[in-house]
């Protein structure tokens, strides 16, 4: 599918996403940590991982990565935004401290599943996967409303992953289980048909 995959490397599980990408795709020849605009341009696909969403929002501006990421998506290249990443990618992050990328037409409630000590694992039903995916929810946001995005995965009846164009956002951490299926669905071994 691609030769170069990048993980925006300001916070979050950068090594874990890189390993998941390498496990998901045989034809990725390199994975890079993205910290500058030129690195975004090298990438055929990107991951915007978790972390602290207000810090990530500020650093995207300081590192001049906003426009390159938006241009990446405008070119139809895949982007996976996980946990804090989906907050940044949303049109409505519902936090004045966050400048959204506005790539996913969803409204988000930060940390809605609870604090760090209330983190949990749960089976997630993902469109395109026969068996549930082991979702890891750590200070996870909740998708409160879905506009033009399509629901890709559900937990307990509510949406936990959405797709819009070449962008997929997930409220959980798909890089943590030893299971690369969600990365394949999100980033394009085949195009899933969201409900």
PyMOL commands that set and color helices and strands:
alter all, ss='L'
color gray80, all
select helices_A, chain A and resi 14-24+37-42+53-62+66-74+84-89+116-118+181-187
alter helices_A, ss='H'
color red, helices_A
select strands_A, chain A and resi 4-8+30-34+45-48+78-82+90-92+104-109+120-126+133-137+142-146+150-155+158-164+167-170
alter strands_A, ss='S'
color yellow, strands_A
deselect
rebuild
show_as cartoon
